[in-house]
Amino acid sequence: MKIPALFLFTLCWTSMLFAQSADTGTLPYKYEELTSPKFVTAVEKAGGVCVIPCGIIEKHGPHLPLGSDLFESREWVCAAAAKEYAVVFPPYYMGQIFEARHQPGTLAYSNELVWKVLEETCSELSRNGLKKIILANGHGGNEAFLEYFCQSQLAARKDFIVVLFRPGSDPVLDKEIRSLSKAKLDQHAGEGETAMMSYIRPDLVDADAIKSQSGLDQARLKALRYGYTGIWWFARFPNHYASDVAGPNKKLGELLITKDASQLAELIKYLKTNNTIEQLQQEFYNRAQNPAKK
């Protein structure tokens, strides 16, 4: 029996679409797991959105691994990408961490290098079609640096945008998180981070060491008023540990990750379909070239 050419064409076309659909459905979101041909598909599926999970290599109390921020930030970034597809950059560990140079294992690169690497990373992502870059920060010491980096995108014309993810409140999850939280002081390597690591990599949490060092505020500059100094953190927490309670709680860790992942997924979705930031940025560049022009 002779099969009509139109039927064969339709069959081949349908099969091709199915193959593409199936391929896209299993497309890795981790940058390093993509093949070069699949990278092109990933850029398209992501709508040009790439998330850089920013962490650091530093002491996390006496009980958590040096790369805790890397584990934590990439965990909720990957969870977000699983909800709303985006390309996830490999763990990014170059940032501001001078305040922990006195602790074993800390890697504190120079200002120039830290700035240049992030600047060139963004430029290279843009060159490869990822024009909407989200910085997902998992390290408190990076906040001022990353804010300034974002602000500095206005210094010269760019063909990409950089957005710093800022998680907010969640009425439902926050209530459950509060019900599980016991700490009155919960900052660096505290209850929250210990909970997240006990959820992500419990094998790396040394529970026996939690109370081997003090995480309480030493308040050695409490008399200083109206001034800021870089030594403020060391003055308060010389052990690079800030917590009164740091017991492992997997459920709390899961909730903290789920909250950030859900909000990041919402930001990814917005950037995929909305170009307002790009439009405003280009308008700014044009007006900045000749501010006096009417």
C-alpha positions in Angstrom: 0.0 0.0 0.0 1.4 3.4 -1.0 1.4 5.9 1.9 0.4 9.5 0.8 3.3 11.9 0.9 1.3 14.4 3.0 0.8 11.8 5.6 4.5 11.0 5.7 5.3 14.7 6.0 2.8 15.1 8.8 4.1 12.0 10.6 7.8 13.2 10.4 6.9 16.7 11.5 4.9 15.4 14.5 7.7 13.1 15.5 10.2 15.9 15.3 8.0 18.2 17.4 7.6 15.4 20.0 11.3 14.8 20.1 12.0 18.5 20.6 9.3 18.6 23.3 10.7 15.6 25.1 14.2 17.0 24.8 13.2 20.4 26.2 11.3 18.7 29.0 14.5 17.0 30.2 16.7 19.9 29.4 19.2 20.4 32.3 19.1 23.8 33.9 22.6 23.6 35.4 25.0 25.4 33.1 27.8 22.8 33.4 25.4 19.9 32.5 24.4 21.4 29.1 26.0 20.2 25.9 27.0 23.1 23.5 24.0 22.4 21.1 21.6 22.1 24.0 22.9 25.4 25.4 21.2 27.2 22.5 17.9 25.5 23.4 18.4 26.4 27.1 18.9 30.1 26.4 15.7 30.1 24.4 13.7 28.2 27.0 15.1 30.4 29.8 14.1 33.6 27.9 17.7 34.7 28.3 17.6 34.5 32.1 20.6 33.2 34.0 20.9 33.0 37.8 24.3 33.2 39.5 24.1 31.6 43.0 26.6 33.7 44.9 28.3 32.3 47.9 31.8 32.4 49.5 34.4 30.1 51.1 34.6 31.0 54.8 34.3 29.6 58.3 30.7 28.8 59.3 31.0 28.4 63.0 32.7 25.2 64.3 30.1 22.9 62.9 29.3 23.8 59.2 31.4 23.4 56.1 33.4 26.2 54.6 31.2 26.2 51.5 27.8 26.4 53.3 26.8 29.5 51.4 27.5 27.7 48.1 25.4 24.7 49.1 22.5 26.8 50.4 22.3 29.4 47.5 22.6 26.8 44.8 20.0 24.6 46.5 17.2 27.2 46.4 18.3 28.5 43.0 18.0 25.0 41.5 14.7 24.5 43.2 13.5 27.8 41.6 14.8 26.7 38.2 12.9 23.5 38.5 9.7 25.5 39.0 10.4 28.2 36.4 13.2 27.3 33.9 16.3 29.4 33.9 20.0 28.6 33.4 21.8 28.2 36.7 25.5 29.2 36.7 28.0 27.0 38.6 28.6 27.8 42.3 30.2 31.2 42.4 32.5 31.7 45.4 34.3 35.0 44.7 33.0 37.8 46.8 33.7 40.1 49.8 35.0 38.3 52.8 37.8 40.3 54.3 36.2 40.1 57.8 36.9 36.4 58.0 40.6 36.4 56.9 41.6 35.5 60.5 39.8 32.2 60.2 41.3 29.0 58.7 40.1 28.1 55.2 38.8 31.6 54.2 39.5 32.7 50.6 39.5 36.4 50.4 40.4 37.7 46.9 41.4 41.3 46.1 38.8 44.0 45.4 40.0 44.3 41.8 39.8 40.6 41.1 36.4 40.1 42.7 35.0 43.0 40.7 36.7 42.0 37.4 35.6 38.4 37.5 31.9 39.2 38.1 32.0 41.9 35.5 33.5 39.6 32.9 31.2 36.7 33.9 28.2 38.9 33.2 29.7 40.1 29.9 30.4 36.5 28.8 26.9 35.4 29.7 25.5 38.3 27.6 27.7 37.3 24.7 26.2 33.9 24.9 22.7 35.2 24.8 21.9 35.3 28.5 20.9 39.0 28.7 19.0 38.9 32.0 21.2 38.0 34.9 20.0 37.5 38.4 22.5 37.5 41.3 21.1 35.2 44.0 23.2 36.0 47.0 23.7 33.5 49.8 26.4 35.4 51.7 25.7 38.4 53.9 29.1 40.0 53.4 28.3 40.3 49.7 25.2 42.6 50.0 26.9 46.0 49.8 29.3 44.8 47.1 26.5 43.4 44.9 24.3 46.4 45.4 27.1 48.6 44.2 27.8 46.3 41.3 24.2 46.6 40.2 24.3 50.4 40.6 27.5 50.5 38.5 25.8 49.0 35.5 24.6 52.6 34.8 28.2 53.8 34.5 28.5 52.7 30.8 26.1 51.3 28.3 25.4 47.5 28.6 23.4 45.2 26.4 22.2 43.2 29.4 20.6 43.8 32.8 21.7 42.6 36.3 19.1 42.1 39.0 19.9 41.3 42.6 17.3 38.9 44.1 15.8 40.2 47.3 13.5 37.7 49.1 10.5 39.1 51.0 7.9 38.0 53.5 5.5 35.1 53.0 2.5 35.1 55.4 2.0 31.4 55.2 5.5 30.0 55.3 6.8 32.7 57.7 4.2 31.6 60.3 5.4 28.0 60.0 9.0 29.0 60.1 8.5 31.1 63.3 6.7 28.1 64.9 9.9 26.0 64.4 12.5 28.6 65.3 14.0 28.7 68.7 16.9 31.1 68.4 16.8 34.6 69.7 20.1 35.3 67.9 20.2 33.7 64.4 22.7 35.1 62.0 25.9 33.6 60.6 26.1 29.8 60.9 23.1 30.0 63.2 19.8 28.1 63.5 18.7 28.9 59.9 21.9 28.0 58.2 22.4 24.9 60.3 18.8 23.9 59.4 19.4 24.4 55.7 22.6 22.4 55.7 21.0 19.6 57.8 18.4 19.4 55.0 20.8 19.7 52.1 23.9 17.8 53.3 23.4 16.4 56.9 26.6 14.4 56.5 28.5 17.7 56.6 27.0 19.1 59.8 29.2 18.3 62.8 26.4 18.5 65.5 28.9 17.6 68.3 30.9 20.8 67.6 28.0 23.2 67.7 28.6 24.3 71.3 32.4 24.1 71.2 32.7 27.8 70.5 30.6 30.8 71.5 28.3 32.4 68.9 27.2 35.2 71.3 27.7 38.9 70.6 30.9 40.1 72.3 29.8 43.8 72.0 33.3 45.1 72.1 32.4 48.3 70.3 29.1 49.0 72.1 30.3 52.4 73.2 30.8 53.5 69.5 27.9 55.7 68.3 27.2 57.3 65.0 30.0 55.6 63.2 30.6 52.6 61.0 33.9 50.7 60.8 35.0 47.6 58.9 36.0 45.9 62.1 32.4 45.9 63.5 31.8 42.2 62.8 35.0 41.0 64.4 34.3 43.2 67.4 30.9 41.4 67.8 31.6 37.9 66.6 35.3 37.1 66.6 34.5 33.3 66.2 32.7 34.1 62.9 29.7 32.5 64.4 26.5 34.4 65.5 23.9 32.3 67.2 22.6 31.2 70.6 20.9 28.1 69.2 22.1 26.2 66.2 20.5 22.7 66.5 19.8 20.8 63.2 16.2 21.0 62.1 15.6 19.6 58.6 12.0 20.7 58.4 13.0 24.3 59.2 15.7 24.1 56.5 13.3 22.8 53.9 10.9 25.6 54.6 13.6 28.3 54.4 14.7 26.9 51.0 11.2 26.5 49.7 10.4 30.1 50.6 13.4 31.6 48.7 12.9 29.2 45.8 9.3 30.2 45.3 10.0 33.9 45.3 13.0 33.5 43.0 10.9 31.5 40.6 8.4 34.4 40.5 11.2 36.8 39.7 12.5 34.5 36.9 9.0 34.4 35.4 8.7 38.1 35.5 12.0 38.7 33.8 11.2 36.2 31.0 8.2 38.1 29.8 8.8 41.7 30.9 11.4 44.0 29.3 10.7 47.1 31.4 14.1 47.1 33.0 15.9 46.9 29.6 13.8 49.7 28.2 14.4 52.0 31.2 18.1 51.2 31.1 18.4 52.1 27.4 16.4 55.3 28.0 18.8 56.2 30.8 21.9 55.6 28.7 20.5 57.8 25.9 19.6 60.6 28.2 23.0 60.3 30.0 24.9 60.9 26.8 23.6 64.5 26.6 21.8 65.5 29.9 21.4 69.1 28.8 19.6 68.2 25.5 15.9 69.0 25.6 
